[in-house]
Amino acid sequence: MMRIPAAAIPLLILTGCASEAPPNARVALDRLQDLATPHAAALAGEDVTEMRRTGRDLIASIDAAAGPQ
């Protein structure tokens, strides 16, 4: 287990808070929101085929945004 000196912890926290998300993160979040809204609407309905289609689209976009793991 790696030990981090106590004096370094505030610096690491500040560095993490100050760093920005990648420029394409906002685009990915907007795209996911565009897919999450219709999926939520489909879940409120009764068309199971629509629920599956919108869910599949949403999950595929999440996988694509996450990249290789």
C-alpha positions in Angstrom: 0.0 0.0 0.0 1.3 3.4 -0.9 1.4 6.0 1.8 0.9 9.7 1.0 2.4 12.3 3.3 -0.3 14.2 5.2 1.0 17.5 3.9 0.5 16.4 0.3 -3.2 15.6 0.7 -4.5 19.2 0.6 -2.4 19.8 -2.5 -3.8 16.7 -4.2 -7.4 17.7 -3.3 -6.8 21.2 -4.7 -5.3 19.8 -7.9 -8.2 17.5 -8.4 -10.8 20.2 -7.8 -9.0 22.6 -10.2 -8.6 20.2 -13.0 -11.2 20.3 -15.8 -13.1 17.6 -17.5 -11.9 16.8 -21.0 -13.5 19.2 -23.6 -15.5 16.3 -25.1 -17.0 15.4 -21.7 -19.7 18.1 -22.0 -20.6 16.8 -25.5 -20.8 13.3 -24.1 -23.1 14.4 -21.2 -25.3 16.3 -23.5 -25.6 13.3 -25.8 -26.4 11.1 -22.8 -29.1 13.5 -21.7 -30.6 13.5 -25.2 -30.9 9.7 -24.9 -31.9 9.5 -21.3 -35.0 11.7 -21.7 -36.7 9.6 -24.4 -35.7 6.4 -22.4 -37.4 7.8 -19.3 -40.5 8.6 -21.3 -40.5 5.1 -22.8 -40.2 3.5 -19.4 -43.3 5.5 -18.3 -45.2 4.1 -21.3 -46.4 0.6 -22.2 -44.4 -0.1 -25.4 -41.8 -2.6 -24.4 -40.2 -2.5 -27.8 -39.6 1.2 -27.4 -38.3 0.7 -23.9 -35.7 -1.8 -25.2 -34.7 0.4 -28.1 -34.2 3.5 -26.1 -32.4 1.5 -23.4 -30.1 -0.1 -25.9 -29.3 3.3 -27.4 -28.6 4.8 -24.0 -26.4 1.9 -22.8 -24.4 1.9 -26.1 -23.7 5.6 -25.7 -22.6 5.1 -22.1 -20.2 2.3 -23.2 -18.9 4.5 -26.0 -18.3 7.4 -23.7 -16.6 5.3 -21.1 -14.1 3.9 -23.7 -12.1 0.8 -23.3 -11.9 -0.5 -19.7 
